[in-house]
Amino acid sequence: MSEQQKLAELLQKLEVAEMRQQQLAFDIQQLRKQVQGLQPQEQPATKPVEPVVTPVIIKEPVVQPTPPKPNKTKQKTAPATIPPKYPTC
């Protein structure tokens, strides 16, 4: 292959690469336009809805009064002595 043919082939590859680069740049611009067109639809301009929280009512238990018990007198006994577990020497 002569130098002239190599240069012509490289020039052709360069032109193809430049065309591909231009096509990719155009595709990127088109995709950006599509994304910008989609964003306003995804984010509505209305205020966000606050969730309604209902208060929880806790009922207190109803306690019935009990009649007083009669006092019983306890007989006091002497405290029991506890024998040691091990005999001491």
Secondary structure by P-SEA (a helix, b strand, c coil): ccaaaaaaaaaaaaaaaaaaaaaaaaaaaaaaaaaaaaccccccccccccbbbbbbbbbcccccccccccbbbbbbbcccccccccccc
